[in-house]
Amino acid sequence: MIMTPELCRERGETGMRIRDIRKAKGKTLEELAIMARITKGDVCKFEKGRSSISSHYTLFLRNEFGASFDWIYDREMILKAHKPNS
């Protein structure tokens, strides 16, 4: 894949949104990596826009924090309240 300036910008914006989710929930990179069963380095790459977000991580953010795919990728939704399983 060719990294165009537009693609770099889009990855960076998406990374900022997923970093905002993590920080809003008071989680560290390491805590989120453990929860998502990925490496801390992967979380860091996603947040900095150095790597495309995996479908696994996108699903994790949706299931764990209620972040919609539209919000993650397009900024169209706000986070839903997280409801722990009873």
C-alpha positions as CSV (number, residue, x, y, z in Angstrom):
1,M,0.0,0.0,0.0
2,I,1.3,3.4,-0.9
3,M,1.3,5.9,2.0
4,T,-0.2,9.0,0.5
5,P,-0.4,12.2,2.6
6,E,-4.2,11.7,2.8
7,L,-3.8,8.2,4.1
8,C,-1.3,9.3,6.7
9,R,-3.7,12.0,7.9
10,E,-6.6,9.6,8.1
11,R,-4.6,7.1,10.1
12,G,-3.5,9.9,12.4
13,E,-7.0,11.1,13.0
14,T,-8.3,7.6,13.6
15,G,-5.4,7.0,16.0
16,M,-6.3,10.2,18.0
17,R,-9.9,9.0,18.3
18,I,-8.9,5.6,19.7
19,R,-6.3,7.2,22.0
20,D,-9.2,9.5,23.3
21,I,-11.3,6.4,24.0
22,R,-8.4,4.8,26.0
23,K,-7.7,8.0,28.0
24,A,-11.4,8.6,28.6
25,K,-11.7,5.2,30.2
26,G,-8.5,5.8,32.3
27,K,-6.6,2.9,30.7
28,T,-2.8,2.8,30.1
29,L,-1.4,1.4,26.8
30,E,-0.4,-1.7,28.7
31,E,-3.8,-2.2,30.4
32,L,-5.6,-1.9,27.0
33,A,-3.2,-4.2,25.3
34,I,-3.8,-6.9,27.9
35,M,-7.5,-6.4,27.7
36,A,-7.5,-6.7,23.9
37,R,-4.9,-9.5,23.9
38,I,-2.5,-7.6,21.6
39,T,0.9,-6.1,22.3
40,K,1.5,-2.7,23.8
41,G,3.5,-1.9,20.7
42,D,0.4,-2.6,18.5
43,V,-1.8,-0.3,20.5
44,C,0.9,2.4,20.3
45,K,1.2,2.0,16.5
46,F,-2.6,2.2,16.1
47,E,-2.8,5.3,18.2
48,K,0.1,7.1,16.4
49,G,-1.3,6.2,13.0
50,R,1.8,4.1,12.1
51,S,-0.4,1.0,11.3
52,S,-3.9,0.4,10.2
53,I,-6.2,-0.6,13.0
54,S,-6.9,-4.4,12.9
55,S,-10.4,-5.6,12.7
56,H,-9.8,-7.5,16.0
57,Y,-8.9,-4.2,17.8
58,T,-11.9,-2.4,16.2
59,L,-14.2,-5.1,17.4
60,F,-12.7,-5.0,20.8
61,L,-13.2,-1.2,21.1
62,R,-16.8,-1.6,20.0
63,N,-17.6,-4.5,22.4
64,E,-15.7,-3.2,25.4
65,F,-16.3,0.6,25.1
66,G,-19.3,0.9,22.9
67,A,-17.4,2.8,20.2
68,S,-19.1,2.5,16.8
69,F,-17.2,1.8,13.6
70,D,-18.6,5.0,12.2
71,W,-17.2,7.0,15.2
72,I,-13.8,5.3,15.1
73,Y,-13.4,5.9,11.4
74,D,-15.6,8.9,10.6
75,R,-16.2,10.8,13.9
76,E,-20.0,10.4,13.5
77,M,-20.8,8.8,16.8
78,I,-20.0,9.5,20.4
79,L,-19.1,6.8,22.9
80,K,-21.9,4.9,24.5
81,A,-21.8,4.4,28.2
82,H,-19.9,1.2,29.1
83,K,-22.1,-1.3,30.9
84,P,-20.2,-4.1,32.6
85,N,-21.6,-7.6,32.3
86,S,-23.6,-8.7,35.3
